[in-house]
Amino acid sequence: MSELYDRTRAVLPSWLALYYAEPIELDHGSGRHVWDADGNRYLDFFGGILTTMTEHALPAVTEAVAAQAAKIVHSSTLYLNRPMVELCEEIAEVSGIPDAKVFLTTSGTEANDAALLLASSRNGANQILALRNSYHGRSFSTIGITGNSAWSPTSLSPFQTYYVHGGQRYRSPFAHLSDEDFVEACVADLEDVLDQTDGRVAALIAEPIQGVGGFTSGPDGVLGAFAEVLRARNILWISDEVQTGWGRTGEHFWGWQAHGATPDIVTFAKGVGNGLSMGGVIAPASIMDNLPANSISTFGGSPITSAGALANLRHLREHDLQANAAKVGPILLDGLKAARVPVVGDVRGKGLMIGVELVEPGSGTPGRPAPALATVVLEGCRERGLLVGKGGLHGNVLRIAPPLSLTADEAEEGLAILVDALEAAVPAKGGPS
């Protein structure tokens, strides 16, 4: 493995992060498990960053991809594309957006880029509202609206961005407030920020649950309350559903549905392709058709990715994996809360999207972030046969997001490994942390 690591570092950028002191090469997968090149088997609780949505090597997807590959792999949007149209019809049906049209892309970054283009070209505005601690992609424009400094390498941007409260609770200055008062405080903050603009703001973009930010969110209803303010000022609301979409939260198909209002634009990616390069934008025709220039996509909605994504989405719906996330998720969420490990400052999330924030023991509330402990637990989980993710502004949050077909037995198995790895990371009394 060191030979592949050396080759990786020689030819790929140094800023591409690799998990683990001794990085692993994932060789194949099946169901909720993956195997590395050395034959070690792991229960996968991260799914390639929330991308393996249903299961590894889902037969319906592999068969659809193989069948389409035997016909034609690529054509571009300059030609009629039956798999793309069928996928977009199904996405429009489940979108909850009135008179919906869909534009397919190759990633969530590109989807958010396209949404920003639609919003800013609508009235020529280049001012954008975003949530603090947010992440929306790695392109020049999406970095410019990302509120998480760890993922924003430049301050240059095509947008003037204003950041508002409401994306996270645990470390918020409003954390002590009730849900109702928290929402009220965030709305007051939003209105104050808007009063400091010249009134030409294109959109607010928000993740219902912040992904890279550590699976954080404000209380249900906060984005709906924002929507009332935004619509009074002719400002669009973009819901970034790259990580929350397709039933992952269990309670709803989309994260925005917990907030009591409908967004103007929805972006998606990751899970719908189950590993295929797929993203997109959903908007009413009045917004989608309003782009004042020609545009195409060379790779977005290619026949092969559309065929695989359609098979994946149909499998998800036919097997009601949203209901499974609602049923199995509490095994992990409640079990982690009940464990009461001293290094755990907060356990949060919905369905199969759970964050565990690690802090220095005895450092009060909310506690000093403990990124080194998060790394220890990440390694400890891998040693015990479990893959989880890591994130948060301080790099101290474990991100747990298994495929939505996770069984109750697998949830119990993963929970036991997580708790064991967390307890093993508790610093010895009087010793170094």
N, C-alpha and C positions, 0 to 999 in steps of 0.2 A: 504493500500500500504506500510506503514511503516513496517508491519510484513514481507512482501516479501523482502523489502530492507534489513532488519536485517538478514534474512536467506541468502540472496545473499552475504552480507559482511562476514557472518560467514563461508561460505563454499567455496567461490571463491576468487582468489587472490586480494589483495588490489590494485594492479596496473591495474586492469581492470576498465577503466574509465566509468562513467555513466553521461549522460547528465542531466542537470537541478538540481536545489536545492532540488526539490521533484521529483525524477525519476518516469517515467511513464512506465506502462506495456502495450505494444501494444497487443491487443487481437485479432483483425481481420482487414482485409482490403478488399477494392473493388475499382477497377479502380485506381485513383490517390489519394484515401483517405484511412486513417486508423482510427481505434477507439481504445481508451485505455480501460482498464478494468473497468473504472468508466463510460463508455459510451460517453466520449468526442470525438468529431470528428475532425480530422485534415486533411488539405491538405498537402500531403507529397511531399516535395521538396528535399528529401535526399535519399529516396529509399533504406534504410538499407545500406548506404554507396555506392551509385551508383550501387546497385545490382538488385533492382526491375526495370528492364530495360523497360519492355513493360507496364505492369500494375499489380496491386495486384489481386490475385485470377483469373488470366487469364484462362478462361475455357479450352482453347486448352491445356494448360500445366497441369492443374489439371486432366483433362480427360486422357491425355497420361500417367501421373504418376499412376493414379488409374488402368488403363488397364494393365500397365506393372507390377505393384505390385501384381496384381491378377495372374500373370504368374510366374515370378521369380524376386526377388529383387537384388540378388547378385550372381556373379560367379567368379570375378577376371579376369585378362588378360590372364590367362592360358587356357581359353576356348574361342572359337569363340563367338562373341557378336554382334548380328545384329544391335541393336540400336547404339552401339558405332561406328561401321563401317559406318553406314548411317550418323551419325552426323559428323564424321571426313571427309567423302566425301564432305559434304556440306560446312564445314569450309575450306577445301582445295580449293574448287571452288571459294569462296569469298575472299580468303586470299591475292591474288595478288603476292604470292610467287611461283616462277617457280618450277615445279616438287615437289610440296609440299607434305610433310608427317606431320602427327599430332600425338602428344602424349598427352593424357588427364590426368589431375591431379585433386586434390580436392580443390585447392585454387590458388590464384595468387602468394603467397609466394612459394608454391611448384613448380609452373610453372617457376618462375624466378630461383629457385634452379636448376631445370633441365636444363634450358638454360645455366646457368653458368657451369654446369657439361659438357654439350656438347662443349661449347667454350673452356674451360680450358683443356679438354682431347684431343682436336684436335692437340695441339702442346706442351702439357705439361706445358703451361705457367700458372702462378698463379697471374699475374698482371692484374688488371681490371681498366678501366676508367669509371667514373660515373660523373654525373652532381652535382654541389653544390645544396643543398636544396632538394635533391632527396629522395624518399622512395620506397623501393622495397620489403618489407616484414618483417616478424618478426622471421624468422629462423636465426640460427647462421651465415650462409653464407650471407643471404640477408641483415642482420643488418650490416655486414662488408662492404657492398657497399652502404649503405644508407648515404646520405650527410646531412641529417637533424638531428642535434644532439639531438633534443627532442625525437627522436624515436630510438636512438642508445645507449643502456645501457652498452655496453662494447666496448673497443677498440680492443679486441682480434678478430682475423679473420683468416680464411684459405687463404685469399687473401691479396695481397698488393694493396691497392686502391689509385688511384690518382683522384682528383676531379678537374673538369674543369668548366669554365664559359659557359653560354649558356642556362641555364634552366629557368632563370627568368629575367625580364626586369626592373620592378618598382624599385627595390633596388640594381640593378647592378651598378658597377662602370662605365659601358658602357651605362647607361640609356640615357645619353644626345646625343648619336650618332644616326645617321640615320640608317635605317634597314641595308643598304649595309655596312656601316662602322661598325655597331655592329657585323655583321656576320664576317667581316674581322678581327676584334679584337678578337673574340672568336676562330677563326681558328688559329690565331697567338698564342693565349694562349695554344690551344691544341698541336700545334707543339712544343712549348717550353716545355710543360710537357713531351711529348713523347721523346724529346731529352735528358731528365733527367732519362729515364729508360734505361735498358740494351737491349731494343729492343724486349724483349719477352713478349709482351702484348697480352692477349687472346681476349679481346673484350671491346667495349664501350657499356654500357647499359644506355638507356635514355628513359624517359617518354616524349612523344611529348607535353603533357601538364601535369605538375606536380600536382598530386592529393592531397596527404597529405600536400604537400608544399604550398597549397593555390591556386590551379588552375593557376599557373604561367607558362610562356613559353617565349622563345626567339622568334624572328621574324621567319616567314615561310622561309624555305630554310637553316636554320642554321645546321640542322642535315644532310641535303644533302651535304652541304659543308664539314662537318666533314667526311662523307662517302668517299669522294674523297681522303682525307688524310689517312684515315684508310686503304682503299684498296691498296693504294700504299705501305703500310707497312704490308700487310697480316693480318690485325686485323679485327675481325668480329664486326658488328653492331647489337645489340639486341634492338629491339623496344618494350618497356614495354607498352602494350596496355590494361592493366588491367582496367583502367578507361576511356581511350579514344576510345576504340574499339566499333564496331557494329553501327556506324553512329551517335554517341552521339554529335560529333562536327557539324553535319549538312552538312558541305561542302564535307566531304569524309566519307567513311566507316571505314577507319583507320586513326589515327592521323598522321602516317608517310607519308601519301599520300600528305600532304601539303609541303613536303620538297624536292621533285624533285629527289628522289633516293629510291631504294628498300632495305630494311634491309635484313640481312642474316638470322636472327631469329626473330620471333614475339612471344610474350607471351600474354596470355589473361586470363580472369576469370570473376568474378562478374556477369555482365549483361547477359551473354549468358545463364546462368542457371536460371535467374529470381528468385533467392533465393535458388535454389538447389546448392549443393556444387560442383562446376565445374570450372576447369581452364585448361590450356593447353599450349603447345608449337607448333609452326609451323616452319618448316625449310625444305630446299631442301633435297632430299634423300642423297645427298653427305655429308651433315652435320649430319642429323638425324641418318643415318645408321652407323655412324663412331664411335659409343661408343664401346671401346675395353673391354667390360665385359658383363656378363649377367645382365638383369634387368627385373622386372615385376612391376605391380601396383596392389595392393590388392583392393583399392577402386576407383582409377581413372577410369573414364569412365564406372561406374557401369551401368547395364541395366536401372535402374530406373532414374538415373540422366541424362543419355544420351537420354532417351525417352523424358523427360521433356524439356531438352535443345534443342533438335531437333524441338519439337513443337513450342518452343519459338522463335527460329531463323527463322523458316518458317513464323510464324505470323509477325515477324518484317519485313521480306522482302516482304511478300504479301501485307502488309498495308503501305509499304514505310515509315516507321517511321523515317528514316534518313531525308526525305524531310520534315516531320512534325517538326523535331528538327530545321531545317533551317528556317522554316516559323514562328514557335512560339517563338524560342529563342530570336530573336531581340525585342520582346515585353518586355521581362525582361531586357535584356542588355541595350537597348536604354532608357527604362523607368527609370532604376536606374541611368544611366548617367545624364539624364535630371533633376532628382530630386535635384541634387546639395546639398546634406546634408553635413554640415560642418565636420562631423566625418568620412566621406568617402574620403579616399585618392586615391583609385583606383578602377575602375570597369573594369573587363577583362573577356575574355573567348570566346568560340565559341559554337554555337548551344545551347544545354541545359546542358552546363558545364560552370558555371559563378562564379567568385570569386569577393567578395566585401571586400577590405582591409580597416580596420578601424584604424584611427590615432587620436592622440590628436589634437583637433582644434587649429589652430594657430601655430602649431609646424613646419611649413615650408614644404619643399618638399624634400624627400618623406614623411616626417612626422614621429613623434615618434609612434611606434606601440602601439595600445590601446587594449590589450587583455581583460581588465576588461569590456570595452565597448562592445566587441564582445559577452561576456557572458551575458551582460544585454540585448542585441538585441536578442540573442538566446532565452532567457527566454521570452522576449516580444513577439516574434513571436509565441512561444508555447501558451502563454496566449490568443493570438488573433486567434489561430486555424491553425497555420502553423508550420511545422517542417522543419528546415534547419540544415546544418552541420557547423562545425567550424574546422579550420586548420591553416596552415602557420607555418613558423619557430617560430614565436612569439605568435602563438595562437590567432591572431587578424584578421583572414580572415573568412568571412562567405562563406560557400560552398553551392551552389545552383545547384542541379542536379535532377530534377523531372523525373519520367518515361517519355519515349519518346513519349507516346500517349497523353501528356498534351494538353488540348484544349486551344484555344485563350481566352475563358472566364475564365478558371482556371488560366491562366497566368496573366490576368488582376487582378483577385482576389488576387493572391499571391503577385503580385507587390504592390498593395495597402497596404496589411498587412506589407510587408517588409519596405516600405517607412514610414509608420506610426510608426513602431517599431524603425526604425533608427532615425526619428525625435524626438521621445520620449526619446532617449538615449543621445541627445545633452546636454552636461552639461550646467546648468544655468550660465548666464554671471557672472563671478566673483566667482562662486561656485566651489566645488570640482569636479574633473572629475572621 
